[in-house]
């Protein structure tokens, strides 16, 4: 499932604003989101670092 944050980060890479990005959102209960988009090694055209993996919050169950 693609989240709003996935769309923003992926668009930044697709638009050429950044070569790649890694993001993580956490709270006191744990990881809520982790995702990575873009080049693994800047300027090499190497495979993308990955696709986002939304993670469920232990508190909210989302």
C-alpha positions as CSV (number, residue, x, y, z in Angstrom):
1,X,0.0,0.0,0.0
2,X,1.4,3.4,-1.0
3,X,1.1,6.1,1.6
4,X,1.0,9.9,1.1
5,X,4.6,10.0,2.4
6,X,5.6,7.4,-0.2
7,X,4.2,9.6,-2.9
8,X,6.0,12.8,-1.7
9,X,9.4,11.0,-1.4
10,X,9.1,9.1,-4.7
11,X,8.0,12.3,-6.5
12,X,11.0,14.2,-5.2
13,X,13.3,11.5,-6.7
14,X,11.3,11.3,-10.0
15,X,11.4,15.1,-10.4
16,X,15.2,15.2,-9.8
17,X,14.9,17.2,-6.6
18,X,17.1,14.6,-4.8
19,X,19.0,11.6,-6.1
20,X,17.7,9.5,-3.2
21,X,16.1,9.6,0.2
22,X,15.7,7.4,3.2
23,X,13.1,8.3,5.9
24,X,11.9,6.8,9.1
25,X,9.1,8.0,11.4
26,X,9.0,6.7,15.0
27,X,7.2,7.5,18.2
28,X,7.6,6.1,21.8
29,X,5.9,2.9,20.7
30,X,8.2,2.1,17.8
31,X,8.5,2.5,14.1
32,X,5.5,3.9,12.2
33,X,7.1,4.2,8.8
34,X,10.3,3.4,6.9
35,X,11.0,4.0,3.3
36,X,13.7,4.6,0.8
37,X,13.7,5.7,-2.9
38,X,16.2,6.6,-5.5
39,X,19.8,5.7,-6.3
40,X,21.8,3.4,-4.1
41,X,25.0,5.2,-5.1
42,X,24.8,8.8,-6.3
43,X,25.6,9.2,-10.0
44,X,26.0,5.6,-10.8
45,X,22.5,4.8,-11.9
46,X,22.6,1.8,-9.6
47,X,19.3,0.1,-8.6
48,X,16.9,1.9,-6.4
49,X,17.6,1.7,-2.7
50,X,14.3,0.1,-2.2
51,X,10.6,0.8,-1.9
52,X,8.8,2.0,1.2
53,X,7.8,-0.5,3.8
54,X,5.0,1.1,5.9
55,X,5.2,-0.4,9.4
56,X,2.3,-0.9,11.8
57,X,2.2,1.1,14.9
58,X,1.9,-1.0,18.0
59,X,-0.3,1.6,19.5
60,X,-2.7,2.4,16.7
61,X,-2.7,-0.9,14.8
62,X,-2.4,1.0,11.5
